């Protein structure tokens, strides 16, 4: 009899599995494309600057100190570290779902039922030994242990845990990518600060030169060699140059405070190298091979981990179409008197049950979750491919930028040299009345602008060095 019931139960179970398994919806999937070009510039040199630690790449001790402080104090980075902790805790939560849940239970209560009810009539006819009469109303005392366990026959719970692990690893890569961007942002701001200091120094020297020229023009005006117009034009140029100081000073304050914000401190002067910015040489950078971006760039690895997690999410959603098997059990003691609660076997209770359930009708919610998981997986594929493409383009742009800035700086240097000589020549010609004062003014203005442009180009060169290091995936290691 019991064997027949067991065979029927197993038959129904396998039939339900077959029915639900055959009706899993068909999905339109997409496989990620991991192919990248063979090289950036026809070079097959695998030497890659991204493998250098940032302490080796940046040699200015003041810049190193700023980066070190930021890695400890930056608020956004510390927020990201807490997100990593949240992801780690999610792994523990998912791991606990496929382990048995065991708990203890204790309860006390009182129950009064009617005499002419089924339960009341049963209690009235229950034989109790003399001296152990049933009280009225009936108290109830319970103490025991209870357990439930979902058998993970389709790896639904294990896949959910693996997805959580992938997202945890992705959060670590997100932290690494944030570190890379933080280091590059501080370095770029630091070099901008050095450039502004240099421009301010150039202005101060030009103000001195222009002030001396103004004195000479005033003397010439007293000697009736020039008119008051020349004096006013020279004076206006001095005033214009002096006003430019305050624009640069404001930019210096804002740049310092941008650095202060990144390092997590209130506004204060930023210690930096004094002088020599125009003679700085950008560090030589080796781009390596495009395929190395897949291992070096944290944002690519983060997208890869998210893609792996979404693939597992699809498997989790698919498993919901199949039957789930649960086991529940209980063991304890139950009595109407505390003195009897540990009497065995009279007060002993235990239970063991298996539960097999499968969706059969109205699976719309399960289908919707399945399709959504697949759509998110396809999104993750596109995001992964986009991240790789963006990384390659960033490197290609910075490599081109470095080459063009090097040529531009060479030409700008020659321009500054020519205009510096022109200032001396124009002053000499003006003193001998062979040149108009407007030529002197224009030459001085052009010389100042060219010096400013040269400093800006040098800053762009240093920024390009920082940006290519970031684009290659350096800084986080």
C-alpha positions in Angstrom: 0.0 0.0 0.0 2.7 2.5 1.1 4.9 1.5 -1.8 2.1 2.2 -4.2 1.5 5.6 -2.8 5.2 6.4 -3.0 5.3 5.4 -6.6 2.3 7.5 -7.4 3.9 10.5 -5.6 7.1 10.2 -7.5 5.3 9.8 -10.8 3.3 13.0 -10.2 6.5 14.8 -9.2 8.4 13.8 -12.3 5.4 14.5 -14.5 5.2 18.0 -13.1 9.0 18.5 -13.7 8.6 17.3 -17.3 5.6 19.6 -17.9 7.2 22.7 -16.5 10.7 22.0 -18.0 9.3 21.8 -21.5 7.6 25.1 -21.3 10.6 27.3 -20.4 10.4 30.4 -22.7 12.9 30.7 -25.5 15.2 33.8 -25.1 17.1 35.9 -27.7 20.6 36.0 -26.3 23.8 37.8 -27.2 27.4 36.8 -26.7 29.9 39.5 -25.8 32.7 40.4 -28.3 36.1 40.4 -26.6 38.1 41.1 -29.7 40.3 44.3 -29.8 42.7 45.6 -32.5 46.2 44.0 -32.5 48.0 47.2 -31.6 47.6 51.0 -31.0 50.2 52.2 -33.5 51.5 49.1 -35.3 53.9 48.3 -32.4 53.9 44.9 -30.9 55.9 46.0 -27.8 54.1 44.5 -24.8 55.9 46.8 -22.3 53.1 48.6 -20.5 53.4 51.6 -18.2 50.1 50.7 -16.5 52.0 48.0 -14.5 54.1 50.7 -12.7 52.9 51.6 -9.3 51.8 55.2 -8.9 54.6 55.9 -6.5 57.1 55.0 -9.2 55.3 56.9 -11.9 54.9 60.2 -10.0 58.3 61.3 -8.6 57.3 64.7 -7.1 57.3 64.2 -3.3 54.7 66.9 -2.8 52.4 65.2 -5.3 53.0 61.8 -3.8 52.1 63.2 -0.3 48.8 64.6 -1.7 47.8 61.3 -3.3 48.7 59.4 -0.2 46.5 61.7 1.9 43.6 61.4 -0.5 43.7 57.6 -0.5 43.1 57.7 3.3 40.7 60.7 3.6 38.7 61.0 0.3 35.0 60.8 1.2 33.9 59.3 -2.1 36.5 56.5 -1.8 35.5 55.8 1.8 31.8 55.6 0.7 32.9 53.1 -2.0 34.6 51.0 0.7 31.3 50.7 2.6 29.6 49.6 -0.7 32.2 46.8 -0.8 31.2 45.8 2.7 27.5 45.8 1.6 28.4 43.5 -1.3 30.4 41.2 1.0 27.4 40.9 3.4 25.2 40.1 0.4 27.3 37.0 -0.2 26.7 35.8 3.4 22.9 36.4 2.9 22.8 34.4 -0.3 25.0 31.6 1.3 22.6 31.3 4.2 19.6 30.7 1.9 20.7 27.3 0.8 21.7 26.1 4.3 19.1 24.7 6.7 17.3 27.3 8.9 17.2 26.0 12.5 15.6 27.8 15.4 14.4 27.3 18.9 10.8 27.9 20.0 9.2 28.3 23.4 5.7 29.3 24.1 3.1 29.6 26.9 -0.6 30.1 26.6 -4.1 29.2 27.8 -7.0 27.8 25.8 -10.7 27.4 26.8 -12.9 25.5 24.4 -16.6 24.7 24.5 -17.6 21.4 26.1 -19.8 20.5 23.2 -17.2 21.1 20.5 -15.2 18.4 18.9 -12.1 19.4 20.7 -14.0 19.9 24.0 -15.6 16.5 23.7 -12.3 14.9 22.9 -10.6 16.5 25.9 -13.5 15.4 28.2 -13.1 11.7 27.2 -9.3 11.7 27.4 -8.1 9.5 30.2 -5.6 11.1 32.5 -4.1 9.2 35.4 -5.5 10.0 38.9 -3.9 13.0 40.4 -3.1 14.5 37.0 -6.5 15.8 36.0 -6.8 18.1 33.0 -7.2 21.7 34.2 -9.9 24.0 32.8 -9.0 26.2 31.1 -6.1 24.3 29.6 -2.6 25.9 29.7 -0.2 25.0 27.0 3.6 24.9 27.3 5.9 24.3 24.4 9.7 24.0 24.0 11.5 22.6 21.0 13.7 23.0 17.9 12.4 23.5 14.4 14.2 23.4 11.0 13.4 24.2 7.4 15.6 23.5 4.4 15.0 24.1 0.7 16.9 21.5 -1.3 18.8 23.4 -4.1 18.1 20.8 -6.7 18.4 23.3 -9.7 21.3 25.3 -8.2 19.0 28.3 -8.0 20.3 29.3 -4.6 24.0 28.5 -5.4 23.8 30.6 -8.6 22.4 33.5 -6.6 25.3 33.3 -4.3 27.8 33.1 -7.2 26.1 36.2 -8.7 26.6 38.0 -5.4 30.3 37.0 -5.4 30.7 38.5 -8.9 29.0 41.7 -7.8 31.3 41.8 -4.8 34.3 41.4 -7.0 32.9 44.1 -9.3 32.5 46.5 -6.4 36.3 46.0 -5.6 37.0 46.8 -9.3 34.8 49.9 -9.0 36.9 51.0 -6.0 40.1 50.4 -8.0 38.7 52.5 -10.9 37.8 55.2 -8.5 41.4 55.2 -7.1 42.8 55.5 -10.7 40.5 58.5 -11.4 41.3 60.1 -8.0 45.0 59.9 -8.6 44.8 61.3 -12.1 42.5 64.1 -11.0 44.9 65.1 -8.2 47.9 65.0 -10.5 46.2 67.0 -13.2 45.1 69.7 -10.6 48.6 69.7 -9.2 50.2 70.4 -12.6 47.6 73.0 -13.2 48.6 74.7 -10.0 52.3 74.7 -11.0 51.3 76.2 -14.4 49.3 79.0 -12.7 52.3 79.7 -10.4 54.5 80.0 -13.5 52.0 82.3 -15.2 51.8 84.5 -12.2 55.6 84.7 -12.1 55.6 85.6 -15.8 53.1 88.4 -15.1 55.2 89.8 -12.3 58.3 89.9 -14.5 56.3 91.5 -17.3 54.8 94.1 -14.9 58.3 95.1 -13.9 59.4 95.3 -17.6 56.3 97.3 -18.5 56.7 99.6 -15.5 60.3 100.4 -16.5 59.1 101.1 -20.1 56.4 103.4 -18.7 59.0 105.4 -16.8 61.1 105.7 -20.0 58.1 106.9 -22.0 57.3 109.5 -19.4 60.8 110.8 -19.6 60.6 110.9 -23.4 57.3 112.8 -23.1 59.0 115.4 -20.9 61.7 115.7 -23.6 58.8 116.2 -26.1 59.8 113.1 -28.0 56.4 111.4 -27.6 52.9 112.6 -26.8 50.7 112.1 -23.8 48.8 109.4 -25.9 51.9 107.2 -25.7 52.1 107.6 -22.0 48.5 106.7 -21.5 48.8 103.6 -23.7 51.8 102.3 -21.8 50.0 103.1 -18.5 46.9 101.2 -19.7 49.0 98.2 -20.6 50.6 98.1 -17.1 47.2 98.3 -15.5 45.8 95.6 -17.7 48.7 93.3 -16.8 48.3 94.0 -13.1 44.6 93.2 -13.2 45.4 89.8 -14.8 47.3 88.9 -11.6 44.0 88.7 -9.6 42.4 86.5 -12.2 45.2 84.0 -11.9 45.3 84.3 -8.1 41.6 83.4 -8.0 42.3 80.4 -10.2 45.1 79.4 -7.9 42.7 79.5 -4.9 40.1 77.4 -6.7 42.6 74.9 -7.8 44.1 74.6 -4.3 40.6 74.0 -2.9 39.8 71.5 -5.5 42.9 69.5 -4.4 41.9 70.1 -0.7 38.4 68.6 -1.4 39.9 65.6 -3.1 42.3 64.9 -0.1 39.4 65.4 2.3 40.5 68.6 4.2 39.3 72.2 4.6 40.9 74.9 2.5 44.6 75.5 3.2 47.7 76.2 1.1 48.9 73.3 -1.0 52.6 72.5 -0.6 54.1 72.3 -4.1 57.4 72.5 -6.0 58.5 76.1 -6.6 59.8 77.0 -10.1 61.1 74.8 -12.8 57.7 73.9 -14.3 58.7 75.0 -17.8 61.7 72.6 -17.7 59.6 69.6 -16.6 59.7 66.6 -19.0 56.7 64.3 -19.1 57.6 60.7 -18.2 57.9 58.3 -21.2 54.9 56.1 -21.5 54.7 52.6 -23.1 51.1 51.7 -24.2 51.7 48.0 -24.6 49.0 46.0 -26.5 45.3 46.7 -26.6 44.5 43.2 -25.2 46.3 44.2 -22.0 43.5 46.7 -21.3 41.2 43.7 -20.5 43.4 42.9 -17.5 44.7 46.4 -16.6 41.5 48.6 -16.7 39.4 48.2 -13.5 36.3 49.5 -15.3 36.5 46.7 -17.9 37.0 44.1 -15.2 34.0 45.6 -13.3 31.8 45.3 -16.4 33.1 41.7 -16.9 32.0 40.8 -13.3 28.6 42.4 -13.8 28.2 40.4 -17.0 29.0 37.2 -15.2 26.5 38.1 -12.5 23.7 38.8 -14.9 24.3 35.5 -16.7 23.8 33.7 -13.4 20.7 35.8 -12.7 19.2 34.3 -15.9 19.9 30.8 -14.5 18.3 31.8 -11.2 15.2 33.1 -13.0 15.0 30.0 -15.2 15.1 27.7 -12.1 11.9 29.3 -10.9 10.0 27.4 -13.6 11.0 24.1 -12.0 9.6 22.5 -8.9 11.2 23.4 -5.5 11.7 20.8 -2.8 11.6 21.8 0.8 12.0 19.8 4.0 10.7 20.9 7.4 11.2 19.2 10.8 10.5 19.8 14.4 11.3 18.2 17.7 10.3 19.2 21.2 8.0 18.8 24.2 4.4 20.0 24.7 2.3 19.7 27.8 -0.4 21.4 29.8 1.6 21.4 32.9 5.3 22.5 33.2 5.9 19.5 35.5 5.1 17.1 32.6 6.9 18.9 29.8 10.0 16.7 29.8 8.0 13.4 30.2 8.9 11.0 27.5 7.2 9.8 25.4 3.9 11.3 26.7 4.9 15.0 26.1 7.3 14.4 23.2 6.4 15.7 19.7 8.2 15.6 16.4 7.5 16.2 12.8 9.1 15.6 9.4 7.6 16.7 6.1 8.7 17.2 2.5 7.1 19.8 0.3 7.3 19.7 -3.5 5.8 22.6 -5.4 5.8 23.6 -9.0 4.2 26.5 -10.9 1.6 25.2 -13.3 -1.0 27.9 -14.2 -0.4 31.7 -14.4 3.3 31.9 -14.6 3.3 35.5 -15.9 5.3 36.9 -13.0 8.0 34.2 -13.4 8.1 34.7 -17.1 8.4 38.5 -16.7 11.3 38.0 -14.2 13.0 35.6 -16.6 12.7 38.0 -19.6 13.9 40.9 -17.4 17.0 38.9 -16.3 17.8 38.2 -19.9 17.3 41.8 -20.9 19.7 42.9 -18.2 22.2 40.3 -19.3 22.1 41.7 -22.8 22.5 45.2 -21.4 25.6 44.0 -19.5 27.0 42.6 -22.8 26.6 46.0 -24.5 28.0 47.8 -21.5 31.0 45.4 -21.5 31.7 46.0 -25.2 31.2 49.8 -24.8 33.6 49.9 -21.9 36.3 48.1 -23.9 35.7 50.4 -26.9 35.8 53.5 -24.7 39.1 52.3 -23.1 40.7 51.8 -26.5 39.6 55.2 -27.8 40.9 56.9 -24.7 44.3 55.4 -25.1 44.4 56.2 -28.9 43.4 59.8 -28.2 46.0 60.3 -25.6 48.8 58.7 -27.7 47.9 61.1 -30.5 47.6 64.0 -28.0 51.1 63.3 -26.6 52.7 63.4 -30.1 50.9 66.5 -31.2 51.6 68.4 -28.0 55.3 67.6 -28.3 55.4 69.1 -31.8 53.2 72.1 -30.6 55.5 72.8 -27.7 58.6 72.8 -29.9 57.0 75.4 -32.2 55.7 77.4 -29.2 59.2 77.5 -27.7 60.6 78.9 -31.0 57.7 81.5 -31.1 58.5 82.6 -27.5 62.2 82.9 -28.4 61.4 85.0 -31.5 59.0 87.3 -29.6 61.4 87.7 -26.7 64.0 88.9 -29.1 61.4 91.1 -30.8 60.7 92.9 -27.5 64.4 93.8 -27.1 64.6 94.9 -30.8 61.4 97.0 -30.6 62.6 98.7 -27.4 65.9 99.6 -29.1 64.2 100.9 -32.2 61.8 102.9 -30.1 64.6 104.5 -28.1 66.2 105.6 -31.4 62.9 106.8 -32.8 62.9 104.2 -35.5 59.8 102.4 -34.3 56.4 103.6 -33.2 55.3 103.0 -29.6 52.4 100.9 -30.8 54.9 98.4 -32.2 56.5 98.2 -28.7 53.1 97.7 -27.1 51.9 95.0 -29.5 55.2 93.2 -29.3 55.1 93.1 -25.5 51.5 91.9 -25.6 52.3 89.1 -28.1 55.3 88.1 -26.1 53.3 87.8 -22.9 50.5 85.8 -24.6 53.1 83.5 -26.2 54.7 82.8 -22.8 51.2 82.0 -21.4 50.5 79.7 -24.3 53.8 77.9 -23.8 53.0 77.3 -20.1 49.5 76.1 -21.1 51.0 73.7 -23.6 53.4 72.4 -21.0 50.5 71.8 -18.6 48.6 69.9 -21.3 51.7 67.8 -21.9 51.8 66.9 -18.2 48.1 66.2 -18.2 48.4 64.0 -21.2 51.1 62.0 -19.4 48.7 61.6 -16.4 45.7 60.8 -18.7 47.5 58.1 -20.7 48.6 56.4 -17.4 45.0 56.4 -16.3 43.6 55.3 -19.7 46.0 52.3 -19.7 44.7 51.3 -16.3 47.5 52.4 -14.1 47.3 53.8 -10.6 45.1 51.4 -8.7 47.8 48.7 -8.1 
